Amino acid sequence: MESATDLVEYNYEVLASITGGFSEENFIGNTLYGKVFRGKIQQDSETQEVVVKIWVDSVSTRRSTAPELQKSRFQNEIKLLANSDLKGHPNLVKLIGFCCETEWLGVVYELKPLDTLEKLILHDDFTWVARIKVALEFACLLECLHDRQLLHRSIGAAHIMIDQGFSPRLFDFAMLVGGGFGEIPSREYGIGCHGYVDPVIGLTGAWSDKSDVFSYGVILLGLIAKRVFDLKKAKDLGELNYVHIWAWMEYGEPSKKPRSKYFFGTEKPRSEIFFGTDTGKPQSKWGMFKKQKESQPNKSLVDKSLESDEYFDAGDGVKITKLAMRCVDYNPEKRPMMKEVVRCLRELNVVKKSSRVVVPKMSVGSSGGDGILLHE
């Protein structure tokens, strides 16, 4: 593993002590390949709040994998957070230590989180300004990654932590590729965070920056519509549990009821995902909605409860809905680049006019780093 002299090396017993024995009380959530916990480090008379992530090979996590691949992903994370030019980016977690033992891999972040974005999206006290703040800052981070030819490939609301200042902090990098972090596979299926995967991946297996844009679009839709993909509700909601499919239906008001077995972004065989039960011809929900979608230029998918927020602007609601729908367009070529996403978000009235939102510069060398929002 590449050295990082300012990092502390912990053993597994210390990580267990920091998190209260990895207690349920301190458990935050699962990542693709691990678990995340709140923790506290006692330093003399002061207590430092941290987040601890461990890699585990267990059915209780979202996915399992071979130990050698786990260590490779662990090493990539150390490289990104401690030894790359992105070290110190305000929307990446700050790495302060790690554990690298034969049976245990873990990292310690300096972070006092509110919660994951997945859990906060549905909260009524997560204001309109806070939601736009998260959307813009996270878009700037993705622009920064894409500028370096880095693809994240596992964007999801559960992989974004929200700190005390309502800034998003990306803390999971399990599928990062590009640059010095591994070659981008020409074909690879079953990749990504469930509910956020570009449906085109199911047909082509080819991930691109536009696939990250699709995943971001699902995040953006979730922020404005107060919706998240929830496996626990899969039986009750069916395919409407998928935020992008719900949005396609709401935005397009289709006249034809879609088939019931189109589960985009799953790991089911492609024949089950893209083919109906009574025919072998591929069909697309997007194709059913596109015509109607284009005839509703003033449609807003912002949750009604957010429209009463003092900083909400109806015009912003329409603009951000249109942007989100472009991000989740079924055709990757019609999706915007992250640079354009950032530019569109900066043009929102809430960003330009609100006295509680400012857009300062930052030191990380990327045009994507110019749009960091701060909250009073």
Phi, psi and omega in degrees: 000138179297143184282150173216099193295338182269005179267147177265135177263121182252156169260171186298324181297323179292318178300319179296320180294318180300323186259013181066041181072034184050051186288157177297327180297326182265358181289128179262312180172181179262150168251187178300323187230018182194196181227152183234137184225150168284150178209169178222134177246123180274121178236102186056242182264000182253150178245124179258124178275133184223172171237135180245128176243131177239145174272129179224150177252088189212149178292346180282345176270177186284341180198154176238160183201172182290146182304322182294327176287325176300315182294325178297317179293322176299314180295323177297322180294318177299317181298315182294313189274339185241337188232013179247171179287357176270357178303129180091000177300132187295346180250011167252146178297151177267118181276128178242346180190172182208164174232124180227084179247169184304317184254354185224133173236136180201161177224155179237125180253143171277099186199132173247091188274152166285306178179183174285156177299326180305318182279328184281335183306324184273353184283136181291338181272006175271093193289172178297316178300316180296321180293318178292323177302312179297315182300315183288315181296319181290325176298319178297320179296314179296322176299319179298317178295314182295327176299334179260016181058034176257131175251132182280309172072359175222042178291130178195156183297335179283347182258012179237121177265144177252124183272184185295338178265013182059038172258140177283140177233112178284129185229005178233128186226033189298329186247017181298130177219166180101165181059231178263021185245027178107150180287149177283117181300141178289325177216128180203123184255161175071028182255141174120176180270125186306127181097352183235003187279136175303122182298335179295334179301325181297337179262319187259330185073005184257114180269141178219179177298332178290338175287321172298322179298318178301312180299320177298321179301322177294320176300313182297317176300318179298320181296318185274333183257358179058050180227143173223153173288130184225111180302329181293338182257008185302318182291323183283317185265342183062221183288345176289351172294334177281118187300320182291325178290318174303316181295318178304317182290317181291321184284330184259342184044064186297143179275343181248127180291129182287159176296159188268358185240041175253092181252086182290143175085010179265178177257018176289159177305146183301329179296329179280331184281316192250000181238141178287174184279341185245010180206154179263009182268132179294140178224164183224132175301320183304320180298328179291331189259342191303315183298313180294323181301314185293344181268005182236068185292342183252019181285138176236136177254014178294133179301137184303328182293338180275344183290342178272356178297138185297338181259003179284140177233128184301323178296322176298321181300318179292315182296316184287329175295313179300319179296315180298318180292327174294322180296325182259019174302138182298329180272112182304327182294338181267357177280147179284160168284161181296331176301318179290323177302312179300316181298318180294320180293324178294338181275356179293145181299324181296329179281319185282328190251334185290131179287350182265002182233128175231158183233083182276176175275168172220168190275336182298131188285078177202145176296337179289347182272005184274347190251042182274125181270143174237148182249136179294000000 
